[in-house]
Amino acid sequence: MKTSSNLVRDCRKYYAGELEKLYGSDEANALIMILLEHYFNIDRMKIALEPDLRLSESELLTLHFAVKELLKNKPVQYIIGETEFCGMKFCVNENVLIPRPETEEMVKSLELKVKGYLYSPSFRPDIERREMVAEKSPANISILDIGTGSGCIAISLAKLIPDSDVTAVDVSEKALEVAKKNAEANEVSVTFIKDDILNPQNRDLLNGQFDIIVSNPPYVCESEKSEMRANVLDYEPSTALFVSDNDPLIFYRKILEFAQKALKPNGEVWFEINEKYGNEMLELCHKMRFKHSEIIKDFRDRDRILKARL
């Protein structure tokens, strides 16, 4: 790969053209702008105002190798080492999942719930004006995030809900290392614990101390791998994504069993779920003594969030 000059406009056009073969025109251009902004603080406005803006040889080399990684299907978030979630920066690497918009939507919905707001079924976090009715807000609410990964859920809730005590659990030591760095970078206090929700060992979590348990556990069936892109299959941690088709709700069942002992009376669980299993999840909650179960549709009108009360 060799661009005709080191003018930013030429570099942008050339490398976007290289990526277009794999990503399509719109996504290719968006990826190049992400790289330019991250590495060189160059945005569209700067390019427009400074048409003769150039990259140095070392900068051009940085861009060149980043594009090479993109051509191997490596997610841009792993290339630059960070992503944005709920208006905050999070470090990410191959040890943690890249946060998704539907996860952010769950966090925003839970934030509104905890702060004592009612929202209509048409609520969307990307719509600026929301019809909300204020209620009394609970103080010092206790939240447990199970399978925290990068810590995006736990850290965002700790940031968005100052009067909260947040604990986060993950089975992966490497994921917890990333989460701890993210908590420090975003200046929030979260208690991190290493444990396996399929076989929990930490008895201190089972004394009915939590108001809310939230989780985005593995829920993609092995049979759905053929529908997923290579940048997910080849780079993101499979143990955080996939479950067996023989028992697709295993994590939810185990978390609900755990929640029966870990939640306060009338405590709630909040899940991100596989849209294919909305009805099965409602049935599971009912069987396990959770009431007022409700599916919340995401911004694509899919069944992706479930909440239920003990």
C-alpha positions in Angstrom: 0.0 0.0 0.0 1.4 3.4 -1.0 -0.5 6.7 -1.1 0.3 9.3 -3.7 1.4 11.9 -1.2 1.4 12.5 2.6 -1.4 15.1 2.3 -4.1 14.1 4.8 -6.8 14.3 2.1 -4.8 12.0 -0.2 -4.0 9.6 2.6 -7.6 9.5 3.7 -8.9 8.8 0.2 -6.3 6.2 -0.5 -6.6 4.1 2.7 -10.4 4.4 2.7 -10.3 2.9 -0.8 -8.2 0.0 0.4 -10.7 -0.6 3.3 -13.7 -0.3 1.0 -13.1 -3.7 -0.5 -13.8 -5.3 3.0 -16.0 -2.8 4.8 -17.9 -0.8 2.2 -17.6 2.9 1.5 -19.3 4.5 4.5 -17.7 2.3 7.1 -14.3 2.5 5.5 -14.4 6.3 5.6 -15.6 6.2 9.2 -12.8 3.9 10.2 -10.1 6.2 8.6 -11.5 9.2 10.5 -11.4 7.2 13.8 -7.7 6.5 13.2 -6.9 10.1 12.2 -8.7 11.5 15.2 -7.2 9.0 17.7 -3.6 9.1 16.5 -3.3 12.7 15.2 -6.2 14.7 16.6 -7.4 15.4 13.0 -11.1 15.6 12.5 -13.2 16.5 9.5 -13.3 20.2 10.4 -9.5 20.4 10.6 -9.2 18.7 7.2 -11.7 21.2 5.7 -9.9 24.2 7.2 -6.4 23.0 6.4 -6.4 21.4 2.9 -2.6 21.2 2.8 -2.3 19.4 6.1 0.3 16.7 5.9 1.3 13.6 7.9 4.9 13.1 8.8 6.7 9.9 7.7 6.3 8.4 11.1 2.6 9.4 11.3 2.0 7.9 7.8 3.6 4.7 9.0 1.4 4.6 12.0 -1.7 4.9 9.8 -0.3 2.4 7.3 0.1 -0.3 10.0 -3.3 0.4 11.6 -5.0 -0.1 8.2 -3.1 -3.3 7.7 -4.7 -4.5 11.0 -8.1 -3.5 9.8 -7.6 -5.5 6.6 -7.1 -8.5 8.9 -10.6 -7.9 10.3 -9.2 -6.7 13.7 -11.7 -4.4 15.4 -10.7 -0.8 15.3 -11.4 -0.6 19.1 -8.6 -3.2 19.7 -6.3 -1.4 17.3 -6.5 2.0 19.1 -7.0 0.3 22.5 -10.2 2.1 23.5 -13.8 2.8 22.9 -16.6 5.1 24.1 -19.4 4.0 26.3 -22.0 6.2 28.1 -19.9 9.2 27.3 -16.7 7.8 28.9 -13.5 6.3 27.5 -12.8 2.6 28.2 -9.7 0.7 27.5 -10.4 -2.6 25.6 -8.2 -5.4 24.4 -8.7 -9.0 23.3 -9.4 -10.1 26.9 -12.7 -8.2 27.0 -15.7 -7.7 24.8 -16.2 -4.5 23.0 -19.3 -2.7 24.5 -22.3 -2.7 22.3 -25.0 0.0 21.9 -27.7 -2.3 23.3 -25.6 -2.6 26.5 -25.4 1.1 26.8 -29.2 1.3 26.4 -29.6 -1.1 29.3 -27.4 1.0 31.4 -29.3 4.2 30.5 -32.6 2.5 31.2 -31.4 1.2 34.6 -30.0 4.7 35.4 -33.4 6.2 34.9 -35.1 3.5 36.9 -32.7 3.9 39.9 -33.0 7.7 39.8 -36.7 7.3 40.2 -37.9 8.1 36.7 -40.8 6.5 34.7 -40.3 6.2 31.0 -42.7 5.4 28.2 -42.4 2.2 26.1 -41.1 4.4 23.3 -38.1 5.4 25.3 -34.9 5.6 23.3 -31.6 6.7 24.8 -30.6 8.5 21.6 -33.7 10.8 21.8 -32.8 14.0 23.6 -36.3 14.9 24.9 -37.8 12.2 27.2 -41.2 12.2 28.9 -40.3 11.4 32.5 -42.1 11.7 35.8 -39.8 12.2 38.8 -40.3 10.0 41.8 -38.3 9.7 45.1 -34.8 8.5 44.4 -33.3 5.7 46.5 -30.1 6.5 48.4 -27.0 4.4 48.7 -28.3 1.7 46.3 -26.2 -1.4 46.1 -25.5 -2.9 42.6 -23.8 -6.1 41.5 -22.5 -6.5 37.9 -21.9 -10.1 37.0 -19.5 -10.8 34.2 -18.1 -7.3 34.1 -15.5 -7.7 31.4 -14.1 -4.2 30.7 -16.2 -2.9 33.6 -18.3 -0.7 31.3 -21.6 -1.5 33.0 -20.4 -1.3 36.6 -18.2 1.8 36.0 -20.9 3.6 34.1 -23.5 3.0 36.8 -21.0 4.1 39.5 -20.4 7.3 37.5 -24.0 8.0 36.6 -25.5 7.1 40.0 -23.2 8.8 42.6 -25.2 7.4 45.6 -24.4 3.8 44.7 -22.2 1.0 46.0 -21.1 -1.0 43.0 -19.5 -4.5 43.0 -18.3 -6.3 39.9 -17.5 -9.9 39.4 -15.7 -11.8 36.6 -14.1 -15.2 36.2 -11.2 -13.8 34.1 -8.3 -12.2 35.9 -7.1 -10.5 32.8 -10.6 -9.0 32.3 -10.5 -7.7 35.9 -7.1 -6.1 35.2 -8.7 -4.1 32.4 -11.8 -3.2 34.4 -9.7 -1.9 37.4 -7.7 0.3 35.0 -10.9 1.7 33.6 -12.4 2.4 37.0 -9.2 4.3 37.9 -9.2 6.2 34.6 -12.9 7.2 35.1 -12.4 8.1 38.7 -15.0 5.8 40.3 -14.9 3.4 43.1 -16.0 -0.2 42.2 -15.2 -3.4 44.2 -13.9 -6.0 41.9 -14.1 -9.7 42.8 -12.9 -12.8 40.9 -15.5 -15.5 40.9 -17.3 -17.9 38.6 -21.1 -17.5 38.6 -21.5 -21.0 37.4 -19.8 -22.2 40.6 -19.7 -19.2 42.9 -17.3 -19.5 45.8 -17.5 -16.0 47.5 -20.0 -16.5 50.2 -19.8 -12.8 51.2 -22.0 -12.0 48.1 -24.8 -14.3 49.3 -26.1 -12.3 52.3 -29.0 -10.4 50.6 -27.1 -7.1 50.3 -27.9 -6.0 46.8 -30.7 -3.9 45.5 -30.0 -4.7 41.9 -28.1 -7.4 40.0 -27.2 -6.6 36.4 -25.6 -8.8 33.8 -24.7 -9.1 30.2 -23.7 -12.8 30.2 -22.7 -15.0 27.3 -25.9 -15.6 25.3 -25.0 -16.2 21.7 -25.6 -19.9 20.7 -22.8 -21.8 19.0 -25.1 -22.3 16.0 -25.3 -18.6 15.5 -21.5 -18.3 14.8 -22.2 -18.5 11.0 -24.2 -15.2 11.3 -21.3 -13.3 12.9 -18.5 -11.3 11.3 -14.9 -12.3 11.3 -13.9 -9.3 13.4 -16.0 -10.8 16.3 -15.2 -14.5 15.8 -11.4 -14.0 15.3 -10.7 -11.5 18.0 -13.3 -11.1 20.8 -13.1 -13.6 23.7 -15.4 -16.6 22.8 -16.0 -17.5 26.5 -17.7 -14.1 27.0 -19.9 -14.6 23.9 -21.1 -18.2 23.3 -23.2 -20.8 25.0 -24.1 -24.3 24.0 -27.3 -24.7 22.0 -28.2 -27.5 24.5 -28.5 -25.1 27.4 -28.7 -21.5 26.0 -30.0 -20.0 29.3 -27.5 -21.6 31.6 -26.0 -18.3 32.8 -29.4 -16.7 33.4 -30.6 -19.7 35.4 -27.4 -19.7 37.5 -27.6 -15.9 38.0 -31.2 -16.1 39.1 -30.4 -18.9 41.5 -27.6 -16.7 42.9 -29.8 -13.7 43.0 -32.4 -15.4 45.2 -29.8 -15.3 48.0 -27.9 -12.2 47.0 -30.8 -9.7 46.5 -32.6 -7.8 49.1 -36.4 -8.3 49.3 -38.0 -6.8 46.2 -34.5 -6.5 44.6 -34.3 -6.6 40.8 -32.3 -8.3 38.1 -31.5 -6.7 34.8 -30.3 -8.7 31.9 -29.2 -8.2 28.4 -30.7 -11.2 26.5 -30.7 -13.0 23.2 -33.8 -11.7 21.4 -34.7 -15.3 20.4 -35.4 -16.2 24.0 -37.6 -13.4 25.3 -40.5 -15.7 26.1 -38.3 -18.4 27.6 -36.6 -15.9 29.8 -40.0 -14.6 31.1 -41.0 -18.3 31.9 -37.7 -18.9 33.6 -38.1 -15.8 35.8 -41.7 -16.9 36.7 -40.5 -20.4 37.7 -37.8 -19.0 39.9 -40.1 -16.8 41.9 -39.3 -13.5 40.2 -42.3 -11.3 39.5 -43.1 -8.3 37.5 -40.9 -9.6 34.7 -40.7 -7.2 31.7 -39.0 -7.2 28.3 -37.7 -3.8 27.2 -37.2 -3.5 23.4 -33.9 -1.9 22.2 -33.6 0.9 19.6 -34.0 -1.7 16.9 -37.3 -2.9 18.4 -35.8 -6.2 19.5 -36.3 -8.0 22.8 -32.9 -7.4 24.3 -33.4 -6.2 27.9 -35.2 -8.0 30.7 -35.9 -6.8 34.2 -37.6 -8.8 37.0 -38.2 -8.4 40.7 -37.6 -11.0 43.5 
